[in-house]
Every structure is written in C-alpha cells, then in structure tokens.
Amino acid sequence: MSRELQMNKYIIIYSIGLTPLLLLGQTETAWALQSHSAPEGLYVHQMAHLLFMGALAYLYWHTRYSPVLISKGWKYLRLFCILLFCWNLLAFAGHQAFEHLTSSDFINKNNLTEQIAPPLSFVKVLYSVTKMDHFLNVPALLTLTISLRTFYLEVLKEDSL
C-alpha cells in the first residue's frame, strides 16, 4: 500500500472517529448550583448529600481503624474524606438556605454578577458563604489525586523489587 493511500486511510478513520466527539462536545451553559423542579428534586438531592456523607464517614472510619492501611496514601485518602464530608455539609446547608430566600433577595438574579440584596440576614450570609464551596472541593480533589498517585508509586516500587 502506498504511503499516500495509507495517510488518506488514517485521515478518514480519524475524521469518522472525531466527528461524533466534536458534535457531542459542544458546550452550553453549566451552572454550579442546579435548581430542581418541585420539592421532590430537592429532597432527593439532599438525601444524596446525606448518603454521600455517610459513605465518606464510613470510608474514613474503615481506613482509620484498619491496621493494614497505614501508608501515606491512606492518610491522604482520609483527609479527602474529611474535606469532602465538610463540602457535602456546606452544600447541604446552602441548599437549605436557598429555600428561605426569594427573588427579591438578589440583585441581577441568574446572572454572573448576581449579588445578595441588602439588608443582610443570617440566611443571606450563610447562602453567600456556601456559594464558595470550591474552597473545600478543590483541596479535597487535590488530596484524592495525591493519594492515588502515592498508591501508584507504592505499587511501582513493589513491582521493581
């Protein structure tokens, strides 16, 4: 097979493979806080936060009290559990606070320049603080990444022995 024919074959294969990815990869607006229809959506979402917190608490407990799991990677995994548990708690409180706010409590609602309208109340301040949940979420994901990398390096070290 000639080199030119082989190159054309690869171009056709890549074009066929990349076209669906490009079509499916079109971006649209994605908001960090999603609203749910009717109260049932919020109830299920809040129950998911509680279930996730329970799973993280169990994972922390299990890795803390298992004598075999004492390496550095497990310590980072436990820190991940703590941070993500706190994030879930913060998100849960933020959803609850949002339920007590009305559209008149916001300036430029549903806009990137959205602000809380004065006068400030405890619920408004709580909601504002919970919107900054990335201060817990990003470090949690970083510790998970470090944990997984540590596990990977430990396995590589064991395989080389």
C-alpha positions as CSV (number, residue, x, y, z in Angstrom):
1,M,0.0,0.0,0.0
2,S,1.4,3.4,-1.0
3,R,2.3,5.9,1.7
4,E,-0.3,8.4,0.3
5,L,-3.1,5.9,0.3
6,Q,-2.2,4.9,3.9
7,M,-2.3,8.6,5.0
8,N,-5.7,9.0,3.4
9,K,-7.0,5.9,5.2
10,Y,-5.8,7.4,8.6
11,I,-7.4,10.8,7.8
12,I,-10.8,9.1,7.0
13,I,-10.6,7.0,10.2
14,Y,-9.7,9.9,12.4
15,S,-12.4,12.1,10.7
16,I,-15.1,9.4,11.3
17,G,-13.9,9.0,14.9
18,L,-13.6,12.7,15.8
19,T,-16.8,13.9,14.2
20,P,-19.1,12.4,16.9
21,L,-16.8,13.6,19.6
22,L,-16.9,17.2,18.3
23,L,-20.6,17.1,17.9
24,L,-21.2,15.7,21.4
25,G,-18.6,18.1,22.9
26,Q,-20.4,21.3,22.1
27,T,-20.6,23.4,25.2
28,E,-23.6,25.0,26.8
29,T,-24.1,27.0,29.9
30,A,-23.4,24.9,33.0
31,W,-24.2,26.4,36.4
32,A,-22.6,25.3,39.6
33,L,-25.8,25.3,41.6
34,Q,-28.5,23.4,39.8
35,S,-32.2,24.1,40.5
36,H,-34.6,21.2,40.9
37,S,-38.2,21.2,39.9
38,A,-40.8,20.9,42.6
39,P,-39.7,20.0,46.1
40,E,-39.2,16.3,45.3
41,G,-36.0,17.1,43.3
42,L,-34.5,19.0,46.2
43,Y,-35.4,16.2,48.7
44,V,-33.7,13.6,46.6
45,H,-30.7,15.8,46.1
46,Q,-30.4,16.5,49.8
47,M,-30.8,12.8,50.6
48,A,-27.9,12.1,48.1
49,H,-25.7,14.6,50.1
50,L,-26.6,12.7,53.4
51,L,-25.9,9.3,51.8
52,F,-22.6,10.6,50.4
53,M,-21.6,12.0,53.8
54,G,-22.4,8.6,55.4
55,A,-20.3,6.8,52.8
56,L,-17.4,9.2,53.4
57,A,-17.7,8.8,57.1
58,Y,-17.6,5.0,56.8
59,L,-14.6,5.1,54.4
60,Y,-12.8,7.4,56.9
61,W,-13.6,5.1,59.8
62,H,-12.7,2.0,58.0
63,T,-9.3,3.3,56.8
64,R,-8.6,4.8,60.2
65,Y,-9.1,1.7,62.3
66,S,-7.7,-0.9,59.9
67,P,-4.2,-1.7,61.0
68,V,-3.1,-2.7,57.5
69,L,-4.0,0.7,55.9
70,I,-1.3,2.9,57.4
71,S,0.7,4.2,54.4
72,K,0.9,7.8,53.4
73,G,-1.6,7.3,50.6
74,W,-4.3,6.2,53.1
75,K,-3.6,9.3,55.2
76,Y,-4.3,11.5,52.1
77,L,-7.4,9.4,51.4
78,R,-8.7,10.1,55.0
79,L,-8.0,13.8,54.5
80,F,-10.0,13.6,51.3
81,C,-12.9,12.0,53.2
82,I,-12.8,14.8,55.8
83,L,-12.7,17.6,53.2
84,L,-15.4,16.2,51.0
85,F,-17.6,15.4,54.1
86,C,-17.3,19.1,55.0
87,W,-18.1,20.1,51.4
88,N,-21.3,18.0,51.5
89,L,-22.3,19.5,54.8
90,L,-21.7,23.0,53.4
91,A,-23.6,22.2,50.2
92,F,-26.5,20.8,52.2
93,A,-26.7,24.0,54.3
94,G,-26.5,26.1,51.1
95,H,-29.5,24.3,49.6
96,Q,-31.4,24.7,52.8
97,A,-30.6,28.4,53.0
98,F,-31.6,29.0,49.3
99,E,-35.0,27.6,50.1
100,H,-35.6,30.5,52.5
101,L,-34.6,33.2,50.0
102,T,-36.9,34.9,47.5
103,S,-36.1,36.5,44.2
104,S,-36.2,39.9,45.9
105,D,-33.2,38.9,48.0
106,F,-31.0,39.0,44.9
107,I,-29.6,41.7,42.5
108,N,-29.1,40.6,38.9
109,K,-30.6,37.1,39.6
110,N,-29.4,34.3,37.3
111,N,-26.5,36.4,36.0
112,L,-22.8,36.2,36.6
113,T,-22.9,39.5,38.5
114,E,-25.6,38.1,40.9
115,Q,-25.4,39.7,44.4
116,I,-27.3,39.5,47.6
117,A,-29.6,42.5,48.2
118,P,-29.2,44.4,51.4
119,P,-30.1,44.3,54.3
120,L,-28.0,41.2,55.2
121,S,-29.5,38.5,57.3
122,F,-28.1,35.3,58.7
123,V,-29.6,33.2,55.9
124,K,-28.3,35.6,53.2
125,V,-24.7,35.4,54.7
126,L,-24.9,31.7,55.1
127,Y,-26.0,31.3,51.5
128,S,-23.2,33.6,50.3
129,V,-20.6,31.6,52.3
130,T,-21.9,28.3,50.9
131,K,-21.5,29.5,47.4
132,M,-17.7,29.4,48.0
133,D,-17.7,25.6,48.4
134,H,-14.8,25.3,45.9
135,F,-12.5,26.2,48.8
136,L,-13.3,22.8,50.2
137,N,-13.9,20.9,47.0
138,V,-10.7,21.7,45.1
139,P,-8.4,20.8,48.0
140,A,-10.4,17.6,48.5
141,L,-9.9,16.6,44.9
142,L,-6.2,17.5,45.2
143,T,-5.7,15.3,48.2
144,L,-7.5,12.5,46.3
145,T,-5.1,12.9,43.4
146,I,-2.1,12.9,45.7
147,S,-3.5,9.8,47.4
148,L,-4.0,7.9,44.2
149,R,-0.5,9.0,42.9
150,T,1.0,7.8,46.2
151,F,-0.7,4.4,45.8
152,Y,0.6,4.2,42.2
153,L,4.2,5.0,43.2
154,E,4.0,2.4,46.0
155,V,2.9,-0.3,43.6
156,L,5.6,0.7,41.2
157,K,8.2,0.4,44.0
158,E,6.9,-3.0,45.0
159,D,7.0,-4.3,41.4
160,S,10.6,-3.2,40.9
161,L,11.7,-5.2,43.9
